Structures are given as structure tokens and as C-alpha cells.
Amino acid sequence: MTELKSIKERVLKALDRIRPYLQSDGGDIDLVEINDDLEVKVRLTGACHGCPYSMQTLKAGVEQAIMKEVPEIKRVVSA
């Protein structure tokens, strides 16, 4: 359980690093959960929610940032 807590802390740290970029476009991101398969579920909010580029942002920006910080994560998906 301690390992999952450490992973969550590192995921939140990665999200805090990319949050200013999302906020500069009027959006934001919330961590929904990290499941036992090490899959991260996030929710894009604000202007990012429903944006035509949201999947590109999720894969090219968010997923890469999280996986760079926390290599144990298998993938990042939208909740």
C-alpha cells in the first residue's frame, strides 16, 4: 500500500507540473484514480473538457509527463 501511495504522490507531482499549461488555455486536470493495473484515470476540466484536441493533449502531454515521472504507470486514460 505504501508503494501505491508513493506512486500517487509522484503522479500528482507530474500533474502539478503540467497544470499551468492547461490552465493557460482555460482548462485543468483532476486525478480520478490509479487502479491496481497501474492505469491512471484523469478528468480534463474547464476549456479542456470536450475540446477537439483533448485526446491529443491527454496522450501527447499528460500521459508522457506522468510516465516520465512514474515509469511504473502502464497508461493514462480519460475518466
PECORUR-V74422 format. One line per field, one symbol per residue. phi: phi as a letter, one per 40 degrees, with the letter a starting at -180 (. if undefined). psi: psi as a letter, one per 20 degrees, with the letter a starting at -180 (. if undefined). burial: # if it has 24 or more other ideal C-beta (glycine too) atoms within 12 Angstrom, else .. Layout:
phi->???
psi->???
burial->???
This chain:
phi->.cccccccccccccccccddccccbgbaabccabcccfbcbbbcbgcccgccccccccccbccccccccbccccabbcc
psi->hhghggggghghgghhhighgghhjjaaqqpgrorijlppproprchhojqhjhhgggghfggggghghnihpgrpqp.
burial->......##.###.##..##..#....###.#..#...#######...#.....#..##..###.###.##..#..###.
